[in-house]
């Protein structure tokens, strides 16, 4: 997407943090009508983060905390690490030598 973000707000257990970014190209030409104020328009970014983390065996929850489409000064996504999954290999892939 060509944007940079700051990683902030780590909790004491180091299992939760926030990604803060000032530019969001997904919302560049978007205005939400009043009846859709509950819509999290850029929520696909949360899905991309969750999917990328699951590829490296990390289960996480992501949610928008602040959104410029809703009048906030920055965009902020909170990421909470739920579990580091154990890599399990099927019997078909184990070396039998």
N, C-alpha and C positions, 0 to 999 in steps of 0.2 A: 504494500500500500504506500510505501514511501514516507512513513511517519516514524517519529521516535517517541518513546515514552519513558517516564521515570518510574522506577520501582520504589514504592514508599509504604509506610505503615505496616511493617512486619510486626506480627504479634510475638509474645515472649517465647512461644513454642516453635517459632519459625515455620508455622504451617498455614499462615494466611498473610497476604500482601495485597497491595493495590497497584494497578497500572494506571498512571495518569498521563493523558496525552491531550495536546492542545488543538491539534488539527485532526479532523475525521473526514477523509474524502468521500465516505458513504453519505454524508449529510450535506455536502457542499451546495447542492441545488434543491434542498428539501425544506418544506415548511409543513408542520403538522397542523391539520385542521383542529379546531377546538374539541370536536367530538372524539378525537383520537389521542388525547393527551396521555392516556394510559399505555399507549403503544411504545415499546422499546424498539425503535426503528433499527438500530445498529446491533441488535442482539446476535446477529450472525457472527460477530467478532467473538462473543463468548463461546459459541459453538466451535469456532476454529481453534480457540485456545484449549478448550476441553479435549477436542479431537487430537491435537498435537501432543498434549500431555499423556493421553491414553496410549499413543504410539510408543511412548517411552515408559510405559507401565506405571503411570501416575494417575489415579482417579481424583478429580477435582470438581468443585462447584464454582461457577462464575456468574456474576451478576453486575449489572450497571448500577453504580452508586450515584454518579452524577452524569448529566447528559446536556450538551450544549443546545440540543433541540428543545429542551425543557427549561431553558433560561440559565443554566449553570455556566460558570466561566470556563470550566474544563470538562473533559470526559474522563470518567474514572471507572475502572472495572475492578471489583474485588474478586480475588482468587483464593479459595480455601482448599487446601490439599486434604482430601478425605482419606486416602490410602495409597501406599506404595505397594503395588501388586507384585506378587511373586511370579516370576516367569516360569511357566509350566510347559514342558515339552511332551508332546504326544509320544506314545510308545513307538510309532512308525518312524520317528526322527532320531531316536536314541541309537547310539553306537553300540552294536552287539558284539564287538570284537574282544 
